[in-house]
Amino acid sequence: MTTTTQAVTHVLKQQVGDRTRWILSNGFFVDRVPRAATGGRYEIFEPGAGPGGGGAERRGIARAIRDAIKLVNQLAPPVAPLATQDIEFELGLARTVFGRLGEEVRGRLRAVADNPTQDTWDAAHGIIISTHPMLTLWQAVCKVNAAHTFTGPTHRQLGARTVRGKWKAVPTQAEIVKAIRFATH
């Protein structure tokens, strides 16, 4: 079940003991209580170690997962996009399987963050920006915006030649910056 709002997206659904947990893209998590608590079936927690784990604080209760995510959006509004100088810090945190990003790769990421077009996105979408977990820029964008599944460009056969088409959608600047931040933290 993928439920999203415009600010926070579902990232991971897992089973934790007798509860089902949705971990959201901003670190909050929502637990479905097997036996309904007063006021709803879903408990909302701030980021932390979890109920009884010493780090999380319960912030609310909701009847539906959609209502829980709406409440999370009110509690923790989306993070503002990075300033241009801050993108350098984030790119310094990004890692490929070979270590830090080289200047050529950083340039491609800067270009798509500054001006997301078909060409800049095509040049940067496959760059690995995190190794734990392994994420390309494209995968990170899909993680922070589950409402969009950015499918790759189409291919068609013209005789013996394969012609590559365009991307159906290019993520926005805010989505790209949010994805870089998500992958590097």
Summary of the structure (lengths in Angstrom):
residues: 185
radius of gyration: 19.0
end to end distance: 25.1
largest distance: 65.5
contacts: 532
relative contact order: 0.13
helix: 32%
strand: 29%
